[in-house]
């Protein structure tokens, strides 16, 4: 079997790359080790930068997103009960869209299924070969039968624990990492959200976030220690803790209910460099991880594959390797800016074990500066809605 681009991973990044290439007439095959139902069952964030929305429109999968997604003009930040709204549309004329990652994935899957492009789910024992030369290949097992997929290029969109980055030789990568000493305990509930826009709250007891997936489904988070056990958190305990950390008005409006999902996610910042190795490219979580505070994970994956698709199309249509040669440097420039923003949001909104009275005053001063300075507010809006691709 042969294709032009072998894409490893059928998450939103891999599917979006496949769609963009398919629209340009570049043949792809996507390999995914999990089942289609498993991929759709992953519960992830859903705040889309304006650039991501535009890229999904370009891919031709934006119709349902625009019909069901929630356009947000801003966010609210709260510090010890004092709340301030940042109006992105007024500040810089840009917005974000709340539309679940599951729905993005579903839309891309349905478009690929309708076109007949090849996606191989439950591909086991995936391995990549000869990506340093001009005849790379991917081997895998499906239903007990071994297969080899010859290709021109390989795109590793298979996440932090995927085979793509793990296949690189020792010393090929330089990695940068920061592991945070806390996680987010999150619950999903079929109740209307407490507010029309997201509320990020800093409190002496820890961070909290009020978010949503739709007008009838809400997502809430509270900061917890890394060694916390989700089994120790009843729904009532969660709601009581959330009320303590948000402002009184929000606490009074909160509509509680039985959780339909509850989990704890650790937080880390991670970047690998470089992102191109001959005919192999890394994109999305295979290349970098951000804490969810800045809502950048899915958006970074989208911008990565947007740049990679542009580079590969240039290679096939214009016979130029300039785009693929510059892929790593171009993508990493944007990645590090998003890492900075996510680290900064995390540092001002969370409580750290070593934060003393001086540190909390610095966090408070940052909040006061943000709400009092037009320039600082515009910087927040620019980064939250997404830097240019």
TORNU-567711 format. One record per residue (C-alpha): residue in one letter; x, y, z. Coordinates in steps of 0.02 Angstrom, whole numbers, plus 50000, padded with zeros to 5 digits. Example, Ala and Ser with C-alpha at 12.3 -4.5 7.8 and 13.67 -1.06 7.14 Angstrom:
R,resn,px,py,pz
R,A,50615,49775,50390 .
R,S,50684,49947,50357 .
//
This chain:
R,resn,px,py,pz
R,X,50000,50000,50000 .
R,X,50063,50174,49959 .
R,X,50011,50353,49994 .
R,X,50090,50525,49988 .
R,X,50073,50571,50172 .
R,X,50051,50445,50313 .
R,X,49969,50527,50463 .
R,X,49985,50440,50631 .
R,X,49842,50486,50747 .
R,X,49657,50519,50713 .
R,X,49634,50656,50841 .
R,X,49580,50829,50782 .
R,X,49758,50874,50728 .
R,X,49783,50722,50617 .
R,X,49607,50731,50546 .
R,X,49623,50917,50508 .
R,X,49789,50891,50421 .
R,X,49712,50751,50318 .
R,X,49565,50860,50270 .
R,X,49671,51009,50218 .
R,X,49784,50898,50112 .
R,X,49636,50805,50037 .
R,X,49557,50969,49983 .
R,X,49718,51010,49889 .
R,X,49724,50840,49804 .
R,X,49862,50767,49913 .
R,X,49825,50586,49958 .
R,X,49838,50533,50140 .
R,X,49810,50380,50249 .
R,X,49776,50402,50435 .
R,X,49826,50266,50558 .
R,X,49747,50264,50732 .
R,X,49783,50134,50866 .
R,X,49616,50160,50953 .
R,X,49438,50129,50891 .
R,X,49334,50268,50816 .
R,X,49216,50263,50966 .
R,X,49361,50277,51087 .
R,X,49429,50431,50998 .
R,X,49257,50513,51004 .
R,X,49238,50468,51187 .
R,X,49384,50577,51242 .
R,X,49322,50728,51339 .
R,X,49430,50879,51303 .
R,X,49421,51067,51307 .
R,X,49331,51167,51176 .
R,X,49385,51350,51169 .
R,X,49434,51386,50988 .
R,X,49540,51534,50939 .
R,X,49476,51640,50796 .
R,X,49616,51573,50686 .
R,X,49563,51394,50723 .
R,X,49384,51435,50676 .
R,X,49445,51509,50513 .
R,X,49552,51356,50478 .
R,X,49405,51238,50508 .
R,X,49304,51345,50388 .
R,X,49444,51330,50260 .
R,X,49439,51141,50282 .
R,X,49253,51145,50243 .
R,X,49194,51077,50410 .
R,X,49130,51235,50495 .
R,X,48944,51229,50461 .
R,X,48891,51135,50619 .
R,X,49018,51231,50723 .
R,X,48939,51397,50674 .
R,X,48763,51329,50703 .
R,X,48797,51256,50876 .
R,X,48954,51341,50941 .
R,X,48949,51486,51063 .
R,X,49039,51644,51012 .
R,X,49119,51728,51163 .
R,X,49168,51910,51158 .
R,X,49273,51899,51316 .
R,X,49311,51816,51482 .
R,X,49299,51862,51666 .
R,X,49444,51854,51788 .
R,X,49410,51850,51974 .
R,X,49532,51879,52117 .
R,X,49474,51843,52295 .
R,X,49294,51882,52247 .
R,X,49329,52036,52141 .
R,X,49281,52009,51959 .
R,X,49327,52100,51799 .
R,X,49269,52066,51621 .
R,X,49388,52083,51474 .
R,X,49293,52121,51314 .
R,X,49399,52050,51172 .
R,X,49288,52118,51034 .
R,X,49299,52293,51104 .
R,X,49485,52281,51142 .
R,X,49549,52205,50979 .
R,X,49398,52159,50872 .
R,X,49420,51970,50893 .
R,X,49324,51830,50979 .
R,X,49336,51646,51027 .
R,X,49215,51503,50996 .
R,X,49161,51375,51126 .
R,X,49137,51213,51031 .
R,X,49190,51047,51106 .
R,X,49344,50955,51043 .
R,X,49235,50800,51028 .
R,X,49122,50891,50907 .
R,X,49271,50957,50807 .
R,X,49335,50778,50794 .
R,X,49163,50712,50745 .
R,X,49143,50843,50607 .
R,X,49314,50800,50535 .
R,X,49280,50613,50546 .
R,X,49115,50629,50456 .
R,X,49192,50734,50318 .
R,X,49330,50606,50294 .
R,X,49209,50460,50295 .
R,X,49100,50548,50166 .
R,X,49248,50577,50050 .
R,X,49307,50398,50061 .
R,X,49483,50445,50117 .
R,X,49569,50302,50208 .
R,X,49573,50297,50398 .
R,X,49630,50136,50480 .
R,X,49571,50121,50659 .
R,X,49637,49993,50784 .
R,X,49803,49987,50694 .
R,X,49917,49895,50816 .
R,X,50106,49887,50833 .
R,X,50133,50043,50728 .
R,X,50315,50076,50686 .
R,X,50399,50202,50572 .
R,X,50550,50168,50464 .
R,X,50679,50254,50354 .
R,X,50615,50430,50383 .
R,X,50792,50494,50367 .
R,X,50795,50445,50183 .
R,X,50679,50472,50036 .
R,X,50578,50311,50056 .
R,X,50497,50312,50228 .
R,X,50366,50184,50277 .
R,X,50248,50141,50419 .
R,X,50215,49962,50473 .
R,X,50066,49907,50574 .
R,X,49956,49758,50617 .
R,X,49770,49754,50581 .
R,X,49661,49606,50630 .
R,X,49817,49502,50655 .
R,X,49888,49539,50481 .
R,X,50048,49640,50459 .
R,X,50046,49784,50334 .
R,X,50172,49909,50266 .
R,X,50124,50082,50206 .
R,X,50250,50165,50092 .
R,X,50243,50355,50085 .
R,X,50334,50516,50046 .
R,X,50312,50595,50218 .
R,X,50255,50546,50393 .
R,X,50159,50664,50508 .
R,X,50166,50617,50692 .
R,X,50001,50682,50762 .
R,X,49986,50542,50890 .
R,X,50002,50635,51054 .
R,X,50124,50644,51198 .
R,X,50137,50455,51220 .
R,X,50133,50414,51035 .
R,X,50255,50315,50930 .
R,X,50316,50459,50821 .
R,X,50421,50553,50948 .
R,X,50470,50390,51035 .
R,X,50545,50327,50870 .
R,X,50678,50461,50864 .
R,X,50857,50410,50904 .
R,X,50937,50461,51069 .
R,X,51002,50638,51062 .
R,X,50893,50691,50916 .
R,X,50780,50796,51026 .
R,X,50805,50932,51153 .
R,X,50660,50941,51274 .
R,X,50601,51075,51395 .
R,X,50478,51035,51533 .
R,X,50395,51105,51688 .
R,X,50280,50995,51793 .
R,X,50161,51093,51904 .
R,X,50130,51037,52084 .
R,X,49941,51026,52062 .
R,X,49804,50964,51947 .
R,X,49629,51012,51893 .
R,X,49482,50915,51963 .
R,X,49347,50934,51832 .
R,X,49166,50883,51821 .
R,X,49042,50884,51677 .
R,X,48860,50913,51718 .
R,X,48701,50928,51616 .
R,X,48650,51095,51689 .
R,X,48651,51271,51613 .
R,X,48818,51362,51637 .
R,X,48828,51488,51777 .
R,X,48878,51628,51657 .
R,X,48877,51668,51471 .
R,X,49067,51673,51465 .
R,X,49209,51584,51555 .
R,X,49256,51638,51732 .
R,X,49436,51611,51789 .
R,X,49452,51631,51978 .
R,X,49603,51649,52092 .
R,X,49572,51615,52277 .
R,X,49683,51580,52426 .
R,X,49609,51403,52426 .
R,X,49659,51379,52244 .
R,X,49608,51409,52065 .
R,X,49433,51378,51994 .
R,X,49359,51387,51819 .
R,X,49178,51399,51766 .
R,X,49161,51341,51586 .
R,X,49034,51259,51471 .
R,X,49010,51144,51323 .
R,X,48837,51204,51269 .
R,X,48691,51306,51338 .
R,X,48637,51151,51435 .
R,X,48803,51068,51479 .
R,X,48931,51144,51598 .
R,X,49112,51105,51641 .
R,X,49188,51160,51807 .
R,X,49363,51141,51880 .
R,X,49450,51167,52046 .
R,X,49637,51158,52081 .
R,X,49688,51008,52189 .
R,X,49855,50935,52248 .
R,X,49937,50809,52132 .
R,X,49910,50666,52256 .
R,X,49722,50698,52271 .
R,X,49607,50551,52230 .
R,X,49452,50582,52126 .
R,X,49359,50450,52227 .
R,X,49374,50562,52380 .
R,X,49273,50699,52297 .
R,X,49085,50680,52305 .
R,X,48981,50797,52198 .
R,X,48926,50892,52354 .
R,X,49106,50917,52409 .
R,X,49151,50983,52237 .
R,X,49007,51107,52230 .
R,X,49045,51171,52406 .
R,X,49228,51200,52360 .
R,X,49185,51286,52197 .
R,X,49067,51406,52285 .
R,X,49205,51454,52407 .
R,X,49324,51503,52267 .
R,X,49211,51608,52154 .
R,X,49128,51775,52190 .
R,X,48965,51780,52289 .
R,X,48856,51823,52139 .
R,X,48922,51675,52040 .
R,X,48906,51559,52190 .
R,X,48724,51609,52214 .
R,X,48682,51580,52030 .
R,X,48767,51411,52018 .
R,X,48650,51271,51961 .
R,X,48716,51108,52031 .
R,X,48678,50930,51983 .
R,X,48745,50754,51971 .
R,X,48909,50743,51876 .
R,X,48914,50638,51718 .
R,X,49105,50637,51715 .
R,X,49235,50675,51847 .
R,X,49424,50667,51830 .
R,X,49589,50745,51883 .
R,X,49710,50809,51752 .
R,X,49891,50850,51797 .
R,X,49969,51008,51725 .
R,X,50133,51021,51631 .
R,X,50224,51127,51504 .
R,X,50328,51031,51377 .
R,X,50415,51073,51213 .
R,X,50522,50963,51101 .
R,X,50644,51035,50974 .
R,X,50662,51020,50827 .
R,X,50500,50959,50746 .
R,X,50566,50895,50580 .
R,X,50677,50744,50555 .
R,X,50702,50710,50371 .
R,X,50532,50651,50309 .
R,X,50454,50645,50483 .
R,X,50362,50792,50562 .
R,X,50294,50810,50739 .
R,X,50136,50909,50771 .
R,X,50015,50941,50915 .
R,X,50039,50850,51080 .
R,X,50177,50744,51004 .
R,X,50279,50904,50999 .
R,X,50218,51007,51146 .
R,X,50101,51013,51296 .
R,X,50028,51167,51379 .
R,X,49932,51182,51542 .
R,X,49748,51208,51501 .
R,X,49740,51378,51586 .
R,X,49767,51472,51423 .
R,X,49653,51361,51316 .
R,X,49794,51329,51192 .
R,X,49812,51140,51171 .
R,X,49691,51107,51028 .
R,X,49729,51275,50951 .
R,X,49915,51242,50944 .
R,X,49883,51075,50860 .
R,X,49774,51162,50731 .
R,X,49904,51295,50695 .
R,X,50040,51162,50681 .
R,X,49946,51061,50550 .
R,X,49891,51219,50461 .
R,X,50073,51264,50434 .
R,X,50120,51084,50391 .
R,X,49979,51068,50265 .
R,X,50032,51230,50182 .
R,X,50212,51168,50172 .
R,X,50167,50998,50100 .
R,X,50047,51073,49973 .
R,X,50186,51191,49920 .
R,X,50301,51040,49898 .
R,X,50178,50946,49787 .
R,X,50102,51090,49691 .
R,X,50249,51210,49672 .
R,X,50389,51082,49689 .
R,X,50468,51190,49825 .
R,X,50540,51123,49988 .
R,X,50550,51296,50070 .
R,X,50396,51266,50175 .
R,X,50447,51096,50243 .
R,X,50624,51159,50273 .
R,X,50556,51302,50377 .
R,X,50418,51205,50465 .
R,X,50504,51176,50631 .
R,X,50567,51354,50657 .
R,X,50402,51431,50603 .
R,X,50296,51321,50715 .
R,X,50410,51333,50867 .
R,X,50406,51523,50861 .
R,X,50219,51519,50890 .
R,X,50227,51372,51011 .
R,X,50343,51461,51130 .
R,X,50233,51616,51133 .
R,X,50083,51506,51176 .
R,X,50186,51416,51308 .
R,X,50230,51585,51384 .
R,X,50049,51640,51390 .
R,X,49989,51475,51465 .
R,X,50129,51479,51595 .
R,X,50087,51660,51638 .
R,X,49901,51625,51657 .
R,X,49942,51475,51766 .
R,X,50062,51575,51874 .
R,X,49941,51716,51915 .
R,X,49784,51611,51941 .
R,X,49846,51464,52045 .
R,X,49912,51448,52221 .
R,X,50084,51367,52232 .
R,X,50154,51275,52384 .
R,X,50298,51397,52397 .
R,X,50196,51556,52371 .
R,X,50219,51671,52521 .
R,X,50131,51835,52564 .
R,X,50244,51930,52444 .
R,X,50202,51810,52303 .
R,X,50015,51831,52329 .
R,X,50034,52019,52328 .
R,X,50125,52004,52161 .
R,X,49980,51901,52092 .
R,X,49859,52032,52155 .
R,X,49962,52172,52078 .
R,X,49959,52079,51911 .
R,X,49769,52068,51918 .
R,X,49752,52252,51963 .
R,X,49871,52300,51822 .
R,X,49774,52194,51696 .
R,X,49607,52273,51735 .
R,X,49677,52449,51749 .
R,X,49785,52454,51593 .
R,X,49717,52460,51416 .
R,X,49883,52397,51349 .
R,X,49887,52248,51469 .
R,X,49705,52208,51431 .
R,X,49740,52211,51244 .
R,X,49889,52095,51269 .
R,X,49778,51972,51362 .
R,X,49647,51982,51225 .
R,X,49776,51961,51086 .
R,X,49852,51806,51164 .
R,X,49688,51726,51219 .
R,X,49603,51744,51050 .
R,X,49761,51681,50965 .
R,X,49918,51752,50888 .
R,X,49928,51748,50697 .
R,X,49968,51578,50621 .
//
